[in-house]
Amino acid sequence: MNSRTTASHAAVRPAAGHAATGRAAAEHTTAARPAAGRRTTPSSGGRYARLPQLAGRGFLPIAFLARLPLAMVTVGALTLATSVTGSYAAGGLAAGAVGVGSALGGPLMGHLADRAGQRPVLLVSALLHVVAVVALLLAALVGGGAEGPSVPPVVAAALLVGTTCPQVGPLARVRWRGLTGGDRRELDTALSYESTADELTFVLGPALVGLLASFVAPWAPFALAAALTLSTVWAFAVHPTHRAAPATTRQARRTAARSTGRERMLVLVPVLGMVAMGTFFGAVQNGLSAFGGSFGAQSAAGLLYAVLGISSAAAALSVAWWPQRFRPAARWVAGAAAMTALSLLLLLPDGIAPMLLVLLLAGIPVGPVMVTIYTIGGDAARPERLGTVMTLLASGVVLGTALGATLAGALAETAGHRGAFAAAVAAGLAMVLVSAAGALLGRKEPTAG
């Protein structure tokens, strides 16, 4: 990727205020950083060693743990609702409600963070999320009397759980744009780390749910999620890095309201890319469930999917060392093409061992594509809408996952796991088309100056 301040090298037009906003935010947070956080040579510990220097040593573990609740609540709702009602359909409805709630509440949370700053929004959402978790547990474990809980209250509470879940990952990415002060290499490194952290939490979160639900009780994952929300999300909210994403002024919001149709398209394209990515995820998850079922091991789908997540996370870290001349638009097109080509391999295995190898390969382009889409989306967003755009991108993944699971489920009923994996291939093709549209839109950007 290229210097953020060089308009002719950008894949899409960075908003004119981005670099200035980043510098101002970085200066504003200087006092909050340790002395090592001021600019040092890149060789002082490597690229990833710069992240704690920029944000403070406590930021990375706090932000990592603070995003775990979001990774736990969907599978947790599925497990809890299925356990107390004895119905897989009720479990699916509860899990779907969490996803819909997150997709709706995320952009609203990002919008409010843009207007009021991240700290108050995160503090309030953390409290509301804990209240929603308590409501879900009451609906599932207390409501309904002797005949068991009623499904509608459980689903409604699950919707509230998803809606109020703090959007730590997207809002952390907003902070990094301010903390890196417009330095493209450092921003690449930060966004690569963020994608890896997301992948790891979405492997660790469901695993924690499985362990706690199996060895303690189905409500135990929500107790842990509530405890993490009250501790780590609050710590993330008040961490000094929140100053790197200050509330926007009324004048800035008025300026943003006059954004052109072209500017909106520059944001819409990466959002559509995230929908395609989510569709790929949902189709692969459902395909692996059908694949495992053909061996009498349907419950192993989560473990198989974790293999794809591990290779994706590792590959995301590599983006920090990619050459600057490999521009974001070109990275996206190349990554989308690689995703599509490697997803075709999912149609081939007839055994667990070959599937593990294919999943390792198929995950390699996923992480870099995620990093790239967040980069392009952030470049296209006006500074005063950055939180909104980052949460929209995250919501695109959630909506796409639901779409992919639905399509792949229908295909699996008639064509088995290969039919479900065909939906993943189709999602890859959609990603290629969207990335090509983004590249064309970026090329038509007028030259600055």
C-alpha positions in Angstrom: 0.0 0.0 0.0 1.0 3.6 -0.5 1.5 6.8 1.4 -1.8 8.0 2.7 -0.8 11.6 1.9 -0.1 10.9 -1.8 -3.3 11.2 -3.7 -2.0 9.7 -6.9 -1.1 6.5 -5.1 -4.4 5.9 -3.3 -6.8 3.1 -4.5 -9.7 5.3 -3.5 -9.8 8.9 -2.6 -8.8 9.6 1.0 -11.0 12.3 2.4 -9.0 15.6 2.4 -9.3 15.9 6.2 -8.0 12.4 7.0 -4.3 13.1 7.4 -4.9 16.3 9.3 -7.4 14.6 11.5 -4.9 11.8 12.2 -2.1 14.2 13.0 -4.4 16.2 15.3 -5.6 13.1 17.1 -2.1 11.8 17.4 -0.9 15.1 19.0 -3.9 15.0 21.3 -3.0 11.6 22.6 0.7 12.2 23.0 0.4 12.9 26.6 -1.5 9.7 27.2 1.2 7.6 25.5 4.4 6.3 27.2 7.6 8.1 26.2 8.4 5.2 23.9 5.2 6.0 22.0 6.7 9.0 20.3 8.2 8.4 16.9 11.1 6.0 16.9 12.8 4.2 14.2 10.9 1.2 12.7 13.8 -1.1 13.7 13.2 -0.6 17.4 11.5 -4.0 17.9 9.8 -4.6 14.6 6.5 -3.3 13.1 4.2 -5.0 15.5 6.3 -3.7 18.4 5.3 -0.2 17.3 1.6 -0.9 18.2 2.0 -0.9 22.0 4.4 2.1 21.6 1.6 4.0 19.8 -1.3 3.0 22.0 0.2 2.1 25.3 1.1 -1.4 26.6 -2.3 -2.2 28.1 -4.4 -1.4 25.0 -3.8 -4.6 23.0 -4.9 -7.1 25.7 -7.8 -4.9 26.8 -9.1 -4.5 23.3 -8.6 -8.2 22.6 -10.6 -9.3 25.6 -13.3 -6.6 25.1 -14.3 -8.1 21.8 -14.8 -11.6 23.1 -18.4 -11.0 24.2 -19.5 -10.3 20.6 -17.8 -13.6 19.6 -19.6 -15.5 22.3 -23.2 -14.3 22.3 -24.4 -15.8 19.0 -23.2 -19.4 19.7 -24.2 -18.8 23.3 -27.8 -17.9 22.3 -28.0 -21.0 20.1 -26.8 -23.2 22.9 -28.9 -21.7 25.6 -32.2 -21.6 23.6 -31.7 -25.1 22.3 -31.0 -26.4 25.8 -34.0 -24.8 27.5 -36.6 -25.4 24.8 -35.3 -28.7 23.3 -35.8 -27.2 19.9 -33.1 -26.7 17.3 -35.4 -24.3 15.5 -35.7 -22.1 18.6 -31.9 -22.1 19.0 -31.5 -21.0 15.4 -34.1 -18.2 15.8 -32.2 -17.0 18.9 -28.9 -17.0 17.2 -30.3 -15.3 14.1 -31.9 -12.6 16.4 -28.4 -11.9 17.9 -27.0 -11.5 14.4 -29.8 -9.2 13.2 -29.5 -7.1 16.4 -25.8 -6.7 15.9 -26.2 -5.8 12.3 -28.7 -3.1 13.2 -27.1 -1.9 16.4 -23.6 -1.7 15.1 -23.9 1.2 12.6 -26.1 3.1 15.1 -23.4 2.7 17.7 -20.8 3.9 15.3 -22.9 6.9 14.3 -23.4 7.9 17.9 -19.7 7.4 18.6 -18.9 9.8 15.7 -21.2 12.4 17.2 -20.5 12.1 20.9 -17.2 10.3 21.1 -16.5 6.7 21.8 -16.2 6.8 25.6 -19.9 7.6 26.5 -21.3 5.4 23.8 -19.3 2.4 24.9 -20.0 2.9 28.6 -23.7 3.1 28.0 -23.8 0.2 25.5 -21.9 -1.9 28.0 -24.5 -1.3 30.7 -27.4 -1.9 28.3 -25.7 -5.1 27.1 -25.5 -6.5 30.6 -29.1 -5.7 31.2 -30.0 -7.4 27.9 -28.0 -10.5 29.0 -29.9 -10.6 32.3 -33.2 -10.3 30.4 -32.2 -13.2 28.2 -31.3 -15.4 31.1 -34.5 -14.6 32.9 -36.6 -15.3 29.8 -34.8 -18.6 29.2 -34.4 -19.9 32.8 -37.3 -18.3 34.7 -40.0 -17.5 32.2 -42.7 -19.8 30.9 -43.5 -21.7 34.1 -43.6 -25.5 34.3 -44.0 -26.0 30.6 -40.7 -24.4 29.9 -39.8 -21.0 28.5 -41.8 -19.3 25.7 -39.7 -18.9 22.5 -40.8 -15.3 21.6 -39.5 -13.7 24.8 -36.2 -15.6 24.4 -35.8 -14.5 20.8 -36.7 -10.8 21.7 -34.2 -10.8 24.5 -31.6 -12.3 22.1 -32.3 -9.5 19.6 -31.6 -6.9 22.4 -28.3 -8.8 23.3 -27.1 -8.4 19.7 -28.2 -4.8 19.4 -26.5 -3.6 22.5 -23.2 -5.6 22.2 -20.3 -3.1 22.1 -18.6 -2.8 18.8 -15.1 -2.9 20.0 -13.3 -4.2 16.9 -14.6 -1.5 14.5 -14.1 1.3 17.0 -10.6 0.1 17.7 -9.8 0.5 14.0 -11.1 4.1 14.2 -8.6 4.8 17.0 -5.7 3.3 15.1 -6.3 5.8 12.2 -5.8 8.6 14.6 -2.9 7.0 16.5 -0.9 6.3 13.4 -1.2 9.9 12.3 -1.5 9.2 8.6 1.5 6.8 8.4 0.4 4.2 5.9 2.8 1.4 6.9 1.8 1.7 10.6 -1.8 1.8 9.7 -1.3 -1.4 7.6 0.3 -3.0 10.6 -2.5 -2.0 13.0 -5.3 -3.1 10.7 -3.5 -6.4 10.1 -3.3 -7.0 13.8 -7.0 -6.1 14.2 -8.1 -8.6 11.6 -6.0 -11.3 13.3 -7.5 -10.4 16.7 -11.0 -10.7 15.2 -10.2 -14.1 13.7 -8.7 -15.4 17.0 -11.6 -14.2 19.1 -14.1 -15.8 16.8 -12.3 -19.0 17.2 -11.8 -18.6 21.0 -15.3 -17.3 21.7 -17.3 -20.3 20.5 -14.7 -22.6 22.1 -15.3 -21.0 25.5 -19.1 -21.3 25.0 -18.7 -25.0 24.3 -16.5 -25.6 27.3 -18.6 -23.6 29.7 -21.9 -24.9 28.4 -20.7 -28.5 28.6 -18.9 -28.5 31.9 -20.8 -25.8 33.9 -24.2 -24.9 32.5 -25.7 -23.3 29.3 -26.1 -19.9 31.1 -22.4 -19.8 32.1 -21.1 -18.3 28.8 -23.4 -15.4 29.3 -22.1 -14.9 32.9 -18.6 -14.7 31.5 -19.7 -12.4 28.6 -21.4 -10.0 31.1 -18.3 -10.0 33.4 -16.0 -9.2 30.4 -18.3 -6.5 29.3 -18.4 -4.8 32.7 -14.6 -5.0 33.0 -12.7 -5.0 29.7 -15.2 -3.0 27.7 -15.3 -0.3 30.3 -11.5 -0.3 30.4 -11.4 0.0 26.6 -14.0 2.9 26.8 -11.9 4.9 29.2 -8.5 4.1 27.8 -6.6 7.3 26.7 -6.7 6.2 23.1 -10.3 7.2 22.9 -9.0 10.7 22.4 -7.7 9.6 19.0 -11.3 9.4 17.8 -12.9 12.7 19.1 -16.5 13.6 18.6 -17.0 15.6 15.4 -18.1 19.2 15.3 -21.5 20.3 14.1 -19.9 22.0 11.2 -18.1 18.8 10.2 -21.4 16.9 10.3 -23.0 19.6 8.0 -20.1 19.2 5.6 -20.5 15.4 5.6 -24.2 15.7 4.9 -23.3 17.4 1.6 -21.3 14.3 0.4 -21.8 13.4 -3.2 -23.3 10.3 -4.7 -19.8 9.3 -5.8 -18.5 9.5 -2.2 -21.3 7.3 -1.0 -20.5 4.8 -3.7 -16.9 4.7 -2.6 -18.2 3.6 0.8 -20.9 1.3 -0.4 -18.5 -0.8 -2.5 -16.4 -2.0 0.5 -19.6 -2.6 2.5 -20.8 -4.9 -0.4 -17.4 -6.5 -0.3 -18.0 -7.4 3.4 -21.4 -8.8 2.6 -19.7 -11.1 0.0 -17.1 -12.0 2.6 -19.8 -12.9 5.2 -21.7 -14.9 2.6 -18.5 -16.9 2.0 -18.2 -17.5 5.8 -21.8 -18.6 6.2 -21.6 -20.9 3.2 -18.4 -22.5 4.4 -19.7 -23.0 7.9 -22.9 -24.7 6.6 -20.9 -26.7 4.1 -18.6 -28.0 6.8 -21.6 -28.9 8.9 -23.0 -31.0 6.0 -19.5 -32.4 5.3 -19.1 -33.5 8.9 -22.6 -35.0 8.9 -21.7 -37.3 6.1 -19.1 -38.8 8.4 -21.3 -38.8 11.5 -19.4 -35.9 13.0 -21.6 -32.9 12.4 -20.4 -31.4 15.7 -16.9 -31.2 14.3 -17.8 -28.4 11.9 -16.7 -25.7 14.3 -13.3 -27.3 14.7 -12.9 -27.7 11.0 -13.9 -24.0 10.5 -11.3 -23.0 13.1 -8.6 -24.3 10.7 -9.6 -21.8 8.1 -9.6 -19.0 10.7 -6.1 -19.9 11.8 -4.6 -19.6 8.4 -6.6 -16.5 7.7 -5.3 -14.9 10.9 -1.7 -15.8 10.1 -1.9 -14.4 6.6 -3.5 -11.2 7.8 -0.3 -10.5 9.9 1.8 -10.7 6.7 0.2 -7.6 5.2 2.4 -5.4 7.3 5.4 -6.5 5.2 3.7 -6.3 1.7 5.3 -3.8 -0.6 3.9 -0.3 -0.6 3.5 -0.3 -4.4 1.0 -3.2 -4.1 -1.9 -0.8 -3.9 -5.1 -1.6 -2.0 -7.3 -1.9 -5.1 -4.9 -4.3 -6.7 -4.6 -6.3 -3.4 -8.4 -6.6 -3.2 -8.8 -7.9 -6.8 -5.9 -10.3 -6.4 -7.1 -11.5 -3.1 -10.7 -12.0 -4.3 -9.4 -14.0 -7.3 -7.4 -16.2 -5.0 -10.3 -16.7 -2.7 -12.5 -17.9 -5.6 -9.8 -20.2 -7.0 -9.0 -21.8 -3.7 -12.7 -22.2 -2.7 -13.1 -24.5 -5.7 -10.9 -26.9 -3.9 -13.6 -27.3 -1.2 -15.6 -29.3 -3.7 -12.9 -32.0 -3.9 -12.1 -33.7 -0.5 -13.8 -36.9 0.5 -12.1 -37.2 3.8 -11.2 -35.2 6.9 -7.4 -35.0 6.3 -7.7 -33.6 2.8 -10.4 -31.2 3.9 -8.0 -29.9 6.7 -5.4 -29.2 4.0 -7.9 -27.4 1.7 -9.1 -25.3 4.6 -5.6 -24.2 5.5 -5.1 -23.1 1.9 -8.5 -21.5 1.5 -8.0 -19.3 4.5 -4.7 -17.7 3.2 -6.3 -15.0 1.1 -9.2 -14.3 3.5 -7.3 -12.3 6.2 -5.5 -10.0 3.7 -8.7 -9.3 1.9 -10.4 -8.4 5.2 -7.5 -6.0 6.0 -7.7 -4.5 2.6 -11.4 -3.9 2.6 -11.2 -2.1 6.0 -8.3 0.0 4.6 -10.3 1.0 1.5 -13.5 1.6 3.5 -11.6 3.8 6.0 -9.9 5.7 3.1 -13.2 6.4 1.5 -15.0 7.5 4.6 -15.0 11.1 5.7 -13.3 11.5 9.1 -16.6 12.6 10.8 -18.2 9.3 9.6 -15.4 6.9 10.3 -17.1 5.1 13.2 -20.3 4.7 11.1 -18.4 3.3 8.2 -16.3 0.9 10.2 -19.4 -0.5 12.0 -21.2 -0.8 8.6 -18.4 -2.9 7.3 -18.6 -5.2 10.4 -22.4 -5.4 10.0 -21.9 -6.3 6.3 -20.1 -9.5 7.5 -22.9 -10.3 9.9 -25.6 -9.9 7.2 -23.6 -11.8 4.7 -23.0 -14.7 7.1 -26.8 -15.1 7.5 -27.3 -14.9 3.8 -24.6 -17.5 3.1 -25.9 -19.9 5.8 -29.4 -19.6 4.3 -28.3 -20.2 0.7 -25.9 -23.0 1.6 -28.5 -24.7 3.9 -31.0 -24.9 1.0 -28.3 -26.2 -1.4 -27.1 -28.7 1.2 -30.6 -30.2 1.4 -30.6 -31.0 -2.3 -27.0 -31.4 -3.2 -25.1 -32.2 0.0 -22.0 -30.5 1.2 -20.7 -29.8 -2.3 -23.9 -27.8 -3.0 -23.2 -25.7 0.1 -19.6 -25.1 -0.9 -20.9 -24.0 -4.4 -22.5 -21.1 -2.6 -19.0 -20.2 -1.2 -17.6 -20.3 -4.7 -20.4 -18.0 -5.8 -19.6 -15.6 -2.9 -16.0 -15.5 -4.1 -17.1 -14.6 -7.6 -19.3 -11.9 -6.2 -16.3 -10.6 -4.3 -14.3 -10.5 -7.6 -17.0 -8.4 -9.3 -17.3 -6.0 -6.3 -13.5 -5.6 -6.1 -13.3 -4.9 -9.8 -16.0 -2.3 -9.5 -14.1 -0.7 -6.6 -10.9 -0.6 -8.7 -12.7 1.0 -11.6 -14.3 3.6 -9.3 -10.9 4.4 -7.8 -9.3 4.9 -11.2 -12.0 7.5 -12.2 -11.1 9.6 -9.2 -10.2 13.1 -10.3 -6.6 14.1 -9.7 -6.2 16.3 -6.6 -4.9 19.7 -6.9 
